[in-house]
Amino acid sequence: MFGIGPPEMIVLGIIALLLFGKRLPEVARSLGKGIVEFKKGVSGIEDDVRTPGSNYSNTSTPSRPSVENDEQSWKAPRFEPPTTEPKQETHVQS
């Protein structure tokens, strides 16, 4: 369990006894209830994901609008190199 061996579990148990004392059964019970509620929530989400789109309307609209010249619209513009030489910047020192 998470790489925790028996000696570590004993130390954790002693620390829990020192911290919670007489309230330890109550704390453990509420922790267990919290874990059960969390598992129920996760399984509910998994059920929603696994059921095929019962809440979604099945329309026949395409996911991408059709473009007449689709191949042309996805091409990048052609690179045109500059026709003049770059200007040299002059730096003025103060």
N, C-alpha and C positions, 0 to 999 in steps of 0.2 A: 504494500500500500504506500505509494509515493516514496519508496526507498527508506521507509521508517521501520527499523527492526524492533524487537522486543525491549531492549534497554531504553531506547528512545521513547517508546510508548509508556513505559513505567514512569519515566521522568515527566512526561506530559501529564500522566494521571496524577502524580504527586503535586505538580504545579496547579492542576485544576482543583484538587482538594484544598490546597492552601488558598486559592483565590475565591472559590465559591462555597466551600464548607458544606453547611446544611442545605444550601440552595442548589447543590449540584444535581440532584434528581430532577428538580424543576427546570433547570437550565438545559439539561440533556433532553428532556421531554420537548421543550419548546424548539430546541435545535432540530430534533427529529421531525417535528411537525413542519418546520420550515423547509427541510430537505424534501419531504413528501410533497408539499405544495409546489416547490420548484420543479420536481420531476413531473407532476401533473401538468404544469404550465408548458414545459418543454414537449411533453408527449402531445398536448393539444396543438401546439404549433406544428409539430411533425405531421399530425393527422391533416391539418389544413394544407400543408405543402404537398402531401402525397395524394390527396383527392384531386382528381382531374377537374380543373376550372369550373366547378359548379356555380360559383358566384360571378363568373365572368361571362359576358355575352360573347357569343361566337359570331363575329361578323366576317364578311368576305372581303373586307378592305385590305389591300396589300400593306405590308409594313413599311414599304418605301414607295413614294409616289413615282409613277413611271415618267420618264423623260424621253422625248423623241430621239434626241441624239445623245444618248447616255454616255457613250464612249468619249465623245468630244468634251463633255462637261467635266470629266474627271482628269483630264490632262492638265499638267502644270503649264504656266505660260512660258514661252520660249525666252531664253536668256539672251539679251542683247548687250554686248560689251560696250563700255563707254567709248565715244569717238574722240574725246579730248583727253589730254594728259592731266593727271591730278595736280592741283595747285599746291605749292609749298607754303606752309603756314610759317609766319615769322613770329618769333617769341620776343617780346620786349621785356628786358630785365630792368627792375627798378632799383 
